[in-house]
């Protein structure tokens, strides 16, 4: 087992706790401590990239014996793709935290901001590393709940309105994801991604799992802010503090959105051309519509938000095209 794997979650979680405790006595404690936490995660990410990017590493939390061959515990998995995403999350997180040192001085409750920042980072790292659906969902909720609070951190009218829209649509996405996970567990009797893959490979109801795929795609598509699930991002991006805008468009919509779609559709579901074409179409629509919606925007942050939607379209289009090629190759 790779002992570095859980540190990507434990360090920022512990950091959030320490910031809230020590911050009661040292008002500016969170400023530099958060940057130090993120810098350590950057070092661990780069170290993992150069020492084990080509291998699969597993860390098992809990030593319980499987029940009816169903694994009990938390499985954290790191491979080459995971390490690259971890590097992106933590490098952008460090740069945003460092920029926050001067930017957030204009706000009150600095330590509360930095504690939420650490929670959001821990959640994203947890999503990327989780090897089962339950913990992907838990870490996703940790990251997005922290993001809700950070978007509204200035408590101005437009910020509260933006975070309310974000919460409503985010809760809808979480509901669809949770229903999809429930349907998977009902049939597979496990939430471990590798075990679900084995169950599906032995035969399954295609119509049933098509519904599951649509629920999962819709839920995580909303988290990724792709067309037509994009309505929350322009308001949230333009209203949030600038470091949080960078985190939203830079890593959050990728880590809890498109990354999970890639993992589940390539590693768990059997690829189908119809679903691949749907994903490719959503990517193409996001590319084109995102750019057209950006035309005429006078607020630079809203302009960047729509361009983020368009750029996510490039990613989704590439994923869909790759799925089509893999699906054709499996025939």
C-alpha positions in Angstrom: 0.0 0.0 0.0 1.1 3.5 -0.8 1.2 5.5 2.5 1.1 8.8 0.6 -2.4 8.2 -0.8 -4.5 9.1 2.3 -2.4 12.1 3.1 -4.0 14.0 0.2 -7.3 13.9 2.2 -6.0 13.8 5.8 -3.7 16.8 5.6 -6.3 19.3 4.3 -9.0 17.9 6.6 -6.7 18.2 9.6 -5.7 21.7 8.4 -9.3 22.9 8.3 -9.7 21.7 11.9 -6.5 23.4 13.1 -7.3 26.6 11.3 -10.6 26.9 13.1 -9.1 26.0 16.5 -5.8 28.0 16.4 -7.5 30.8 14.4 -9.4 31.7 17.5 -6.2 32.8 19.1 -4.2 33.9 15.9 -6.4 35.9 13.6 -4.1 35.5 10.5 -3.1 31.9 11.1 -5.0 30.5 8.1 -3.3 32.8 5.5 0.1 31.1 5.5 -0.9 27.8 7.0 -3.2 27.0 4.1 -0.6 27.9 1.5 1.9 25.6 3.4 -0.7 22.8 3.3 -1.3 23.1 -0.4 2.4 23.4 -1.1 3.0 20.1 0.7 0.2 18.5 -1.4 1.9 19.8 -4.5 5.2 18.2 -3.4 3.5 14.9 -2.8 1.7 15.1 -6.1 4.8 15.7 -8.1 6.7 13.1 -6.1 4.0 10.5 -6.9 4.0 11.6 -10.6 7.7 10.9 -11.0 7.9 7.7 -8.8 4.8 5.8 -9.6 2.8 7.3 -12.4 2.9 4.1 -14.4 1.8 1.8 -11.6 -1.5 1.2 -9.8 -1.4 1.9 -6.1 -4.1 0.9 -3.6 -4.7 2.0 0.0 -7.3 0.2 2.0 -8.8 2.0 5.0 -10.2 -0.6 7.4 -9.2 -4.2 7.8 -12.6 -5.8 7.8 -13.1 -9.1 6.0 -15.4 -9.1 2.9 -19.0 -10.1 3.5 -20.3 -12.4 0.8 -17.2 -11.4 -1.3 -18.3 -7.8 -1.0 -15.4 -5.6 0.2 -16.1 -3.6 3.4 -14.0 -0.4 3.8 -12.7 2.6 1.9 -10.6 1.8 -1.1 -8.3 4.6 -2.4 -6.8 4.1 -5.8 -3.9 6.0 -7.5 -2.8 5.5 -11.1 -1.2 7.6 -13.8 -4.4 9.5 -14.6 -5.2 10.1 -10.9 -1.7 11.5 -10.3 -2.0 14.0 -13.2 -5.4 15.3 -11.9 -4.0 15.5 -8.3 -1.2 17.6 -9.6 -3.6 20.0 -11.4 -5.9 20.2 -8.3 -3.2 21.0 -5.8 -1.1 23.3 -8.0 -4.1 25.5 -8.8 -5.2 25.2 -5.2 -1.8 26.4 -4.0 -1.7 29.3 -6.4 -5.3 30.3 -5.4 -4.5 30.0 -1.7 -1.3 32.1 -2.2 -3.3 34.8 -4.1 -5.9 34.7 -1.3 -3.3 36.0 1.3 -3.8 39.6 0.0 -7.1 39.3 -1.6 -9.2 38.0 1.3 -7.9 40.7 3.7 -10.9 42.8 2.5 -13.3 40.2 4.1 -14.0 39.3 7.6 -13.7 35.7 9.0 -10.5 35.0 7.1 -9.9 31.7 9.0 -13.4 30.5 8.1 -12.5 31.1 4.5 -9.3 29.1 4.7 -10.9 26.3 6.6 -13.6 26.0 3.8 -10.8 26.2 1.2 -9.0 23.2 2.8 -12.3 21.2 3.0 -13.0 21.9 -0.7 -9.5 20.7 -1.6 -9.8 17.6 0.6 -13.1 16.8 -1.1 -11.7 17.1 -4.6 -8.7 15.0 -3.7 -11.0 12.4 -2.2 -13.2 12.2 -5.3 -10.2 11.6 -7.5 -8.7 8.9 -5.2 -11.9 7.0 -4.2 -12.3 3.5 -5.6 -16.0 3.2 -4.7 -19.2 5.1 -5.5 -20.2 5.8 -1.9 -17.0 7.7 -1.0 -17.0 9.5 -4.4 -20.4 10.8 -3.4 -19.3 11.7 0.2 -16.2 13.6 -0.9 -18.1 15.3 -3.7 -20.6 16.6 -1.2 -17.8 17.8 1.1 -16.2 19.8 -1.8 -19.4 21.3 -3.2 -20.9 22.3 0.2 -17.6 24.1 0.9 -17.9 25.7 -2.5 -21.5 26.9 -1.8 -20.2 28.7 1.3 -17.2 30.2 -0.5 -19.3 31.5 -3.4 -21.4 33.4 -0.9 -18.5 34.5 1.2 -19.0 38.2 0.7 -22.8 37.9 1.7 -23.8 40.5 -0.9 -27.1 40.1 -2.6 -25.7 38.9 -5.9 -23.4 36.4 -4.1 -26.3 35.0 -2.1 -28.5 34.7 -5.2 -25.7 33.0 -7.1 -25.0 30.4 -4.4 -28.7 29.8 -3.9 -29.0 28.9 -7.6 -25.8 26.8 -7.3 -27.2 24.9 -4.3 -30.6 24.2 -5.9 -29.1 22.8 -9.1 -26.3 21.1 -7.1 -28.9 19.4 -4.9 -30.7 18.2 -8.0 -27.5 16.8 -9.4 -26.7 15.1 -6.1 -30.2 13.6 -6.1 -29.8 12.1 -9.6 -26.4 10.7 -8.7 -27.6 9.2 -5.5 -30.6 7.6 -7.3 -28.2 6.2 -9.9 -25.9 4.8 -7.2 -28.9 3.3 -5.4 -30.0 1.5 -8.6 -26.4 0.2 -9.2 -26.2 -1.2 -5.6 -29.7 -2.8 -5.9 -28.5 -4.9 -8.8 -24.7 -5.3 -8.2 -24.9 -5.5 -4.3 -21.6 -3.6 -4.1 -20.3 -0.1 -4.6 -16.7 -0.9 -5.4 -16.1 0.2 -9.0 -13.9 -2.8 -9.8 -16.4 -5.3 -8.5 -19.3 -3.6 -10.3 -17.3 -4.0 -13.5 -17.1 -7.7 -12.9 -20.8 -7.9 -12.2 -21.7 -6.1 -15.4 -19.3 -8.2 -17.5 -21.2 -11.3 -16.4 -24.4 -10.0 -17.9 -26.9 -7.3 -17.1 -30.2 -5.6 -18.1 -29.1 -3.1 -20.8 -32.3 -1.0 -20.4 -31.9 -0.8 -16.7 -28.3 0.3 -16.8 -29.0 2.8 -19.6 -31.3 4.6 -17.2 -28.5 4.5 -14.6 -26.0 5.9 -17.1 -28.4 8.7 -18.0 -28.8 9.6 -14.3 -25.1 9.5 -13.6 -24.3 11.5 -16.8 -26.9 14.1 -16.0 -25.8 14.5 -12.3 -22.1 14.7 -13.0 -22.8 16.7 -16.2 -24.5 19.3 -14.0 -21.5 19.3 -11.7 -19.2 19.8 -14.7 -21.5 22.7 -16.0 -21.7 21.3 -19.6 -24.6 22.3 -21.8 -27.5 22.1 -21.0 -26.6 21.8 -17.3 -24.6 25.0 -17.2 -27.0 27.6 -15.7 -25.3 27.9 -12.3 -21.7 28.5 -13.3 -21.8 32.1 -14.8 -23.5 33.5 -11.7 -21.3 31.5 -9.3 -18.1 32.3 -11.2 -18.8 36.1 -11.4 -20.0 36.4 -7.8 -17.4 34.4 -6.0 -14.1 35.8 -4.7 -11.6 35.7 -7.5 -9.5 32.8 -6.0 -12.7 30.7 -5.7 -13.6 31.6 -9.3 -10.3 30.1 -10.3 -11.0 27.0 -8.3 -14.5 26.6 -9.7 -13.6 26.8 -13.3 -10.0 25.6 -13.0 -10.5 22.3 -11.0 -13.9 21.8 -9.3 -16.0 21.3 -12.4 -13.2 18.9 -13.7 -12.6 16.9 -10.5 -16.2 16.4 -9.4 -17.6 16.4 -12.9 -15.8 15.2 -15.9 -13.2 13.2 -14.1 -15.9 11.0 -12.5 -17.7 10.6 -15.8 -14.4 9.4 -17.4 -13.7 7.0 -14.5 -17.2 5.5 -14.4 -17.8 5.2 -18.1 -14.4 3.8 -19.0 -13.8 1.7 -15.8 -17.2 0.5 -14.8 -19.9 0.6 -17.5 -19.7 -1.3 -20.8 -19.2 1.3 -23.4 -22.0 1.7 -26.0 -22.0 3.7 -29.2 -25.3 5.4 -28.4 -24.1 6.7 -25.1 -20.8 7.7 -26.6 -22.6 9.7 -29.3 -24.7 11.4 -26.7 -21.7 12.5 -24.7 -19.9 13.6 -27.9 -23.0 15.7 -28.9 -23.1 17.3 -25.4 -19.5 18.2 -25.8 -20.0 19.7 -29.3 -23.0 21.8 -28.0 -21.0 23.0 -25.0 -18.1 24.1 -27.3 -20.4 26.1 -29.7 -23.1 27.4 -27.4 -20.6 28.4 -24.7 -18.7 30.7 -27.1 -21.9 32.3 -28.4 -23.1 32.9 -24.9 -19.8 34.6 -24.1 -20.4 37.1 -27.0 -21.7 40.4 -25.6 -20.7 39.8 -22.0 -19.2 42.9 -20.4 -18.3 41.3 -17.0 -14.9 39.7 -17.5 -15.7 37.0 -15.0 -18.9 36.0 -16.7 -17.1 36.0 -20.0 -14.5 33.6 -18.5 -17.3 31.5 -17.1 -18.9 30.9 -20.5 -15.5 30.2 -22.0 -15.0 27.6 -19.3 -18.2 26.0 -20.4 -17.0 26.0 -24.0 -13.6 24.6 -23.0 -15.3 21.8 -21.0 -17.0 21.0 -24.3 -13.6 20.3 -25.9 -12.9 17.9 -23.0 -16.3 16.2 -23.2 -16.1 15.9 -27.0 -12.7 14.2 -26.7 -14.0 11.8 -24.0 -17.0 10.9 -26.2 -14.9 10.4 -29.3 -12.6 8.1 -27.3 -15.6 6.2 -26.0 -16.8 5.7 -29.6 -13.4 4.3 -30.7 -13.1 2.0 -27.6 -16.7 0.8 -28.1 -16.0 0.0 -31.8 -12.8 -1.7 -30.9 -14.6 -4.0 -28.4 -16.9 -5.4 -31.0 
